[in-house]
Amino acid sequence: SFSHALRRVLRQDPDVIVIGELRDRESAEAALSAGESGHLVLSTMHTSDAVETVNRFIEFFPGERQEAARQTLAAVLRGAVTQRLLPRVGGGLVPAVEVLVNTARAADLIREPTRTEELNDVIGGGEVHGMQGFDDHLTRMVLDGLIERHTAVAAASEPHDFILKLDNARRLRENRARRAAQGHDSGPEKKPEPEVPLLRRAPGLNGDQLTAHPGNGQEG
């Protein structure tokens, strides 16, 4: 059975464990136990974003064990990738993807039940760590012509804020393209090289001395 396999999987000395879906306390406990023992665990959950993923995972446990579950999850989690499949221009589907990487700050927020919502701020400012928010990806897909504007607005986490972000990003891209077309975006302007003084020999009491004379590179 599924539960029987979860209990015995660690005896097989695996490097990677794939749990099709975390759906109850038993599967969640197995995932945490495998993660604590150093195994890479991959699994899925039916959630809409990283914050809901963390909260749903903790809800698998009874109240008296949720604090311990939060501490363990914060220590072993490596990341959470969430996707929303959207209609693509021209047919088919394309995923909008949110990526959370469990940095030290993210782990601190997971440990605090009242601050889990702040993971959205971590994602928004975590591009350097490879993170990506839904609204950022939706914006790029609209500007690249992959999805329609109304599709992105309907899928956005905060539709009103997303519209403002999208319009601003569109203006920035149009201004950049306009400057490039006018030849104003060909790179940083080169500064003129400083004038180097010429060294000339001048007679002195104790022999020739070198004196500096500013000029344009030609002897006078």
Secondary structure as UniProt FT lines:
FT   HELIX           2..8
FT   HELIX           9..12
FT   STRAND          16..19
FT   HELIX           25..36
FT   TURN            37..38
FT   STRAND          40..43
FT   HELIX           50..59
FT   HELIX           63..65
FT   HELIX           66..76
FT   STRAND          79..87
FT   TURN            89..90
FT   STRAND          93..101
FT   HELIX           104..111
FT   TURN            113..114
FT   HELIX           116..118
FT   HELIX           119..124
FT   HELIX           127..129
FT   HELIX           134..143
FT   TURN            144..145
FT   HELIX           149..155
FT   HELIX           159..181
FT   TURN            182..183
FT   STRAND          198..202
FT   TURN            205..206
FT   STRAND          209..213
//
